[in-house]
Amino acid sequence: MKSGLQGRRLLLRPLAEDDAAALWAAVDVSREALKRRMGWVSAMTSVADSRRFIQDCGSAGRSREPESFAVVEARSRDLVGVASLQRRTVPGLAELSLWIRTDRRGRSYGLEAGRLLAEHAFRHEALQKLYARIDPANREGRKMLQRAGFRYEGCLRHEKRLNGRWVDQECWGLLRVEWRNR
Ligand SMILES: CC(C)(COP(=O)(O)OP(=O)(O)OC[C@H]1O[C@@H](n2cnc3c(N)ncnc32)[C@H](O)[C@@H]1OP(=O)(O)O)[C@@H](O)C(=O)NCCC(=O)NCCS
C-alpha cells in the first residue's frame, strides 16, 4: 500500500515519521481506555517513543514487526487511530489489530478501518485468513469484528499477560472465501 486506501470517510496509509507527534497525542488522549486492551501503551510515554514505534514499522517487510497504518480522517486529515497487520510464521495468516482514539469512537470508524485493512490484506497480500484476538470483556471490539464479517472460533484461556493479570483471548477469524462472498 504505497499511497493509501481510501474509504468513505477514512484513509489508511503507511505510518510516516512525520506522524510521531500526532500518534503520541492520539495514544495519550486514549491512554486509560487503551491500557485496558493493549500491553504496549504504558511504554509509550513520549513523542520519541512513538517515533521509535514508527521506525520499527518501517522495517516490517524485513522483520516480524507488524505492518502498521495510520487511520486518517479524510475531512480533517487528523490521525484518528492505527491499524496493523502482523504476519505469522505460517504463510497466508495475519493478525489484525486496530484502535481508534477515544474522542473519535462511536462513528463507525473502527468498522470502516477494519474493512479497509481486510481489503488490503486479501487483495494485495495473498492472504488465506485474517484473524483477531480480543479480551472477552471487549464488547465494542467484538461488535466491530462481527460487523466486519469475522466469525467466532473459540476462547483461549489465560493466553495473555495484561496489566499484571492473565487474561483469556477470544479468537475471531475471516477466511478469504468469506471475504470474497461478503
Ligand atoms: C474496537 C474499536 C476499534 C471500535 O472503534 P469505534 O470506531 O468506536 O467502533 P464503531 O463506531 O465502528 O462501532 C462498532 C460497533 O461497536 C458498538 N459499540 C461501541 N462501543 C460499544 C460498547 N462499549 N459496548 C458495546 N458495543 C459497542 C457500536 O455501537 C457499533 O455497533 P453498531 O454499528 O451495531 O452500532 C475501539 O473501541 C477501540 O479502539 N478499542 C480499543 C482497541 C481494541 O479493543 N481493538 C479490538 C479490535 S483488534
Ligand as a Chemical Component Dictionary entry (heavy atoms), coordinates in Angstrom:
data_LIG
# 
_chem_comp.id                   LIG 
_chem_comp.type                 NON-POLYMER 
_chem_comp.pdbx_formal_charge   0 
_chem_comp.three_letter_code    LIG 
# 
loop_
_chem_comp_atom.comp_id 
_chem_comp_atom.atom_id 
_chem_comp_atom.alt_atom_id 
_chem_comp_atom.type_symbol 
_chem_comp_atom.charge 
_chem_comp_atom.model_Cartn_x 
_chem_comp_atom.model_Cartn_y 
_chem_comp_atom.model_Cartn_z 
_chem_comp_atom.pdbx_ordinal 
LIG C1  C1  C 0 -12.900 -1.589 18.910 1  
LIG C2  C2  C 0 -12.787 -0.149 18.416 2  
LIG C3  C3  C 0 -11.704 -0.094 17.318 3  
LIG C4  C4  C 0 -14.126 0.266  17.812 4  
LIG O1  O1  O 0 -13.986 1.601  17.302 5  
LIG P1  P1  P 0 -15.251 2.539  17.009 6  
LIG O2  O2  O 0 -14.884 3.458  15.908 7  
LIG O3  O3  O 0 -15.791 3.140  18.243 8  
LIG O4  O4  O 0 -16.274 1.446  16.535 9  
LIG P2  P2  P 0 -17.550 1.632  15.690 10 
LIG O5  O5  O 0 -18.111 3.028  15.838 11 
LIG O6  O6  O 0 -17.229 1.136  14.306 12 
LIG O7  O7  O 0 -18.526 0.650  16.450 13 
LIG C5  C5  C 0 -18.545 -0.717 16.175 14 
LIG C6  C6  C 0 -19.751 -1.300 16.881 15 
LIG O8  O8  O 0 -19.467 -1.418 18.283 16 
LIG C7  C7  C 0 -20.556 -0.879 19.044 17 
LIG N1  N1  N 0 -20.035 -0.377 20.318 18 
LIG C8  C8  C 0 -19.248 0.700  20.510 19 
LIG N2  N2  N 0 -18.962 0.821  21.821 20 
LIG C9  C9  C 0 -19.585 -0.229 22.449 21 
LIG C10 C10 C 0 -19.642 -0.685 23.804 22 
LIG N3  N3  N 0 -18.983 -0.052 24.785 23 
LIG N4  N4  N 0 -20.364 -1.808 24.078 24 
LIG C11 C11 C 0 -20.996 -2.481 23.095 25 
LIG N5  N5  N 0 -20.965 -2.114 21.788 26 
LIG C12 C12 C 0 -20.261 -1.002 21.484 27 
LIG C13 C13 C 0 -21.103 0.212  18.159 28 
LIG O9  O9  O 0 -22.453 0.528  18.517 29 
LIG C14 C14 C 0 -21.004 -0.419 16.778 30 
LIG O10 O10 O 0 -22.065 -1.288 16.534 31 
LIG P3  P3  P 0 -23.332 -0.807 15.667 32 
LIG O11 O11 O 0 -22.757 -0.271 14.384 33 
LIG O12 O12 O 0 -24.140 -2.039 15.503 34 
LIG O13 O13 O 0 -23.984 0.266  16.454 35 
LIG C15 C15 C 0 -12.461 0.846  19.560 36 
LIG O14 O14 O 0 -13.389 0.682  20.593 37 
LIG C16 C16 C 0 -11.056 0.685  20.118 38 
LIG O15 O15 O 0 -10.125 1.326  19.644 39 
LIG N6  N6  N 0 -10.873 -0.188 21.154 40 
LIG C17 C17 C 0 -9.548  -0.436 21.735 41 
LIG C18 C18 C 0 -8.740  -1.366 20.866 42 
LIG C19 C19 C 0 -9.479  -2.667 20.639 43 
LIG O16 O16 O 0 -10.110 -3.190 21.530 44 
LIG N7  N7  N 0 -9.350  -3.230 19.436 45 
LIG C20 C20 C 0 -10.009 -4.504 19.172 46 
LIG C21 C21 C 0 -10.021 -4.888 17.768 47 
LIG S1  S1  S 0 -8.476  -5.647 17.301 48 
# 
loop_
_chem_comp_bond.comp_id 
_chem_comp_bond.atom_id_1 
_chem_comp_bond.atom_id_2 
_chem_comp_bond.value_order 
_chem_comp_bond.pdbx_ordinal 
LIG C1  C2  SING 1  
LIG C2  C3  SING 2  
LIG C2  C4  SING 3  
LIG C2  C15 SING 4  
LIG C4  O1  SING 5  
LIG O1  P1  SING 6  
LIG P1  O2  DOUB 7  
LIG P1  O3  SING 8  
LIG P1  O4  SING 9  
LIG O4  P2  SING 10 
LIG P2  O5  DOUB 11 
LIG P2  O6  SING 12 
LIG P2  O7  SING 13 
LIG O7  C5  SING 14 
LIG C5  C6  SING 15 
LIG C6  O8  SING 16 
LIG C6  C14 SING 17 
LIG O8  C7  SING 18 
LIG C7  N1  SING 19 
LIG C7  C13 SING 20 
LIG N1  C8  SING 21 
LIG N1  C12 SING 22 
LIG C8  N2  DOUB 23 
LIG N2  C9  SING 24 
LIG C9  C10 SING 25 
LIG C9  C12 DOUB 26 
LIG C10 N3  SING 27 
LIG C10 N4  DOUB 28 
LIG N4  C11 SING 29 
LIG C11 N5  DOUB 30 
LIG N5  C12 SING 31 
LIG C13 O9  SING 32 
LIG C13 C14 SING 33 
LIG C14 O10 SING 34 
LIG O10 P3  SING 35 
LIG P3  O11 DOUB 36 
LIG P3  O12 SING 37 
LIG P3  O13 SING 38 
LIG C15 O14 SING 39 
LIG C15 C16 SING 40 
LIG C16 O15 DOUB 41 
LIG C16 N6  SING 42 
LIG N6  C17 SING 43 
LIG C17 C18 SING 44 
LIG C18 C19 SING 45 
LIG C19 O16 DOUB 46 
LIG C19 N7  SING 47 
LIG N7  C20 SING 48 
LIG C20 C21 SING 49 
LIG C21 S1  SING 50 
# 
